Amino acid sequence: MKKLVTMLIASAAIVMQAGSSFAEVTLKAAHSAADTEPYHIGLSKLADDVAACTSGEIKIDVFPNNQLGNEKEMIEGVLLGTIDITSPSNAVLTNFVPELAVFDLPFLFRDRDHLYKVMDGEVGDELGESVNAAGFHLLGFFEAGIRHIMTASKPINSIEDMQGLKIRTMQNPIHVASFNAFGANATPLAYGELYGALESGVVDGAEAANSNYEAKKFYEVAPNWALVSWTALVVPVIMSKEKWASLSDAEKNCFNAAIAEAEKVERAAYAKTDEDKLATLKAENVNITEPDVQQFRDAAQAVYDEFITTEDGKRLLKIIAETK
């Protein structure tokens, strides 16, 4: 009789679990930006929509400001399963998915519309397959703004002013090569260490978008801001492959619908922030310069010659250039 009661209790528990459409779970999403920046806005939108779609059964906690490690550590956390979702800069993710390197080329995109069409089109789909093959699940693509150059001591009025400056870059070969081509001494450094490095003189400058330059108050230690638009950063939103595989079809549909809306919100926030924050920077008396961008474009050709050497790379570059 005791065995029968135990079996009945166990069977009831299984039935109760099967009766729920979604498994109750809390996921960790982490990123490097401040909680006022578009990354956070986008991931928070993802969390809200997933929770609504799953009737609150799937909760996503969002951790900003490198709380769970720097971008490389967060990517490793996704592989290890200690973090479920993150939105790293493409430049850092290329250390794990080399095929993404094409997105890091300087002056690759004509404008934001071109950027979005490439991410959402044939090239984004193809590179997404590479992301998945590397052990992640690609949810979608955010952006990290149009990037410019900050310096601590002297302003940049022309490419000649870049000569010999130690400029912090992401830990990415193409970014390093780009700033070396501009005449600087590229200095890879974790983002979380940048403010202190600028303040102490370890580096003379860095690259950023209007949004994080203002949000992180980098202008306090690097008050010169050169508008060169040297790149527009692609931001893959990746999820643990194992966590994705554990979801039901209904849950996956919720995530797919939610990321589509989150992409719209995050991208719109970055576009608006780029414009709004420039006005804020002017009010903060930041020294804004507009050097001849063609000088930087000409120098960047050396980077293309160095990194686009395979037929496959040339094919992707052609598709990007022809995307209207």
N, C-alpha and C positions, 0 to 999 in steps of 0.2 A: 504493500500500500504506500509506504514512504517513497519507494522508487517511482510509483505511478504519479504521486503528487508532484514530485520533483520534475518529472517529464512534462506534466501539464503546465507547470509554472514556466519552464523553459520555452515550451511551445507558445504560450501566451505572449512572452516577451518578444519572440521572433515575429509574431503576427503584428504586435504593436509597432515594431520597428518598420515592418514592411508597409504599414498603413500610411506612413509619412511620405510625402512627395519628395522631400529634400532631407539630406542628412544634416543635422545640426553641427555647425563647424564655425570656428573663428580663424580667419586667415590674417597673416601679417603682410602688409604692403609697406615698403620703405623706399625713401628717396633722399637725395642730397640737399635739396633746396629748402628755403624757409617756408613756414606754413602759410605765408601770404602769397607765395609764388604759384605760377600756373601748374607746375608738377603736382603740387598739393591739391589745387583746385580740381585738376583732372582725376587724380586718384580718389579724391573724396566723392566726386560725381560717380565714379565707377562703384565705389562702396555703397553709396545711397541707392543706386539703381539695382544693383545685385540684391541688396537687402529687400527692396520693394518687390522685385520679381520673384524672390524665393520666400516671401511672407516672413522675412526676418530670420529664416533658418540659417542663411549664410551671412555671416558678419565679417567685414573686412576692417581691421584696425590699421590706420595709416600713420607711419612714423616718419616725420620730416627730419631735416637738419643732421643727416648722418648719424641718427641715434643708434642705428643697428650696424654701423660700420661705414667705411668709405665705399665708393661705387664698386670698386673691384671686390671688396669683401662682401658687399650685398649680392653681387652676381654669384660669387662662390656660395653664399648662403642659399640661393635658389637651387643651385646644383646639389647642395647637401641636404636641402629640405628644411633648413632652420628659418628661412624666409620664403614666403609663398609668391610674392609679386614684387617687382621693382622696375623702375624706369630709369635706367642708366644712360648716360651719353653714349651714342653710337661709337665714339672714339675709344671708350674704355671696353665696350663689348667686343670690339674687333680682336681683342686679345684672346677671346674665346671662339669667335666666329670670324675668321679672317676675310670671308667673302664680303662682309659688310664694309670693308675698307673703302670701296668706291664712293660711299656717301661722305667720306671725310675729306675729299679733295677740295682745295680752295677754289672759290668762285664757281662752284659746280652748278648752282641754281640761279636762274635769272631773277626770280622773285618768289614771294611766298606761294602764289598760285602754282607756279612750276614745281616748287617743293612738294606741295600737297598732291599734285597729280602724279608725281613720280612715286611717292610713298604709297599711294593708294592704287597704283597701276601695276603693270606687268613687272617692272623691276622690283617693287615692294613685295609682290607675290613670290617672285623667284628667290629673293634674298630671305624671305620668311621661311622658305623650305630649308635653307641653310641653317637658320636659327634653330628650327625644330630638330634638324639632324644633329646639332651640337649638344642636345640634351635639355633644351628648353621648350616651352610652348610660347610662340609669339602671339600675344593678344592683339596688338595693334601698334600704331606709331603716334607719339606725341612729337612736339618740336621744342627746341630750347633757344629760340630767338635768333635774330641776325647778330652776328658777333663783331665786336670792335676791339680796340686795344687801349688799355689803361697803362699809364706810366707814373712813377712816383716823383721823379725829379724834373726831367725836361719833357716838354710837349713834343708830339710827333707832327711835324708840318710837311714832311716828305719822307720817302723811304730811306733817304740818307740819315735821318735822325734815328733810325732803328739800329744802325751799325754798332755792334758790340754790346748792346743791351741784353741783360739776362731776363728773358721773358718766360714766365711760367706757361707751360702748355700741359694739356692732358697727357697721360702716359700712353701715347699713341704715335707710331712712327711717322705717319703722314703729317700730323700736326707739328711734330718736331722738325721734319724736313721743310715744312712750309715756312716756319719762322726762321730757320736757318737760311732759307732762300731769300727771305726778306732782309737778311743781314744781321739778324739778332743771334744771340746764343740761347737756343731753346733749352729750357730747364724743366723737365717733367717733374710734377709735384702733385701730391694729393690735394684735392680741392679744399678739404678741411684745414689744411695747413697754410692756405694762401694768405689770409689776412696777416698772420704773424710774420710770414716770410717777406711781405711787402713792408711791414712796419720796421722790421729789423734790417732790411737791406739785403736779405738773402737773394731776392730777385728784384729787378728794376721795374717790372711790369707784368701784365698778363692780358689774356683775352677774355671777353665776357659779352653778355647781352646787356642792354639797358636795364633789364629787370633785375638780374642778380647783382650787377654792379651797384645798383641803388639799394636793393634789399639787404645785401650784406655790408653795406656802407664801406665798400672798398674805396670810395672817393675820399674818405678820411685819411687814407695812407697813400693813395695814388690819385691825386686830384686832376690829372690830365687824361682826357678822353678823346681818342682819335677815331672818327667815324669812317671806317674803311670797309665795313660789311664783307669781311674776308671769307666768311662761310655762314651757312645757316645750319644749325645742328639738328640732326635727326635723333630722335629718342625712341628706341624700341621699348615697348612695354612687354616684359617677359614674365612668365609664370612657371612655377615648378612643373616639369613634365609629368612627374608622378602624381602631383596634386590634380592636374588637369585630367589625367587618365582616370582618376578616382571619381570624377564627377559623372552624374547621370546625363543623358542626352538633354533633359529638360534644364538641368543646371548649366550645361554648356551653352544652350540657347540663351539663357539669361545673361551669361558673361558676354556672348557675342553682341547681343543687343546693347548691353551696358557700355562696352568699350567703344562702340560706334558713337554713342552720345558723349562719352568722356573725351574722345578725340576732338569732337566739335568744340566742346567747352574749353579744353586745354589750349587748343590752337587759337581760338578766338581770344582767350585771355592773354596769350603771348603777343598776338598782334596788337591788341589794345594797350597792353603793358609797355611794349616797345615805344609806342607813341607817347603815352602818358608819362612814363618815367623820364623820357628825354626832357620834358618840360620841368619835371621835378629836379633833375640834375642841373638844369640852367638856374633854377631858383636857389640851389645850393652853392652857386658860384663855381661850379666845376669848369675847368678850362677846356672847352670843346673846340677841337680843330677838325678840318676836313681836308686831309692831304689828297694828292692826286692818286686816285685808286688805280689808274692804268699802270702806274709804276709797279704796284703790287701784283696786278694781273700778269704783267710781263714776266716778273720774277717767278711767279707761280708755275710757269710753263715747265720749269725744270723738275717740279714735283710730278707733273703728269708724265714726263719722260722717264722718270725713275720708277714710278709705281705702276703705270699702265703699260705693261710689256707683253701680256698674253692676249691671244685672240679673243678669249672670253671677256677679259676686261675691256678691250676695245669695243666689243659688241655691246656690253652694258652701257658704256659711255655714249655710244651712238644712239641707243634707245633713249637715254636720258636727254641728250641734246635735241632729239627729234620729238620729244614729248611736248605737245601743245596744250 
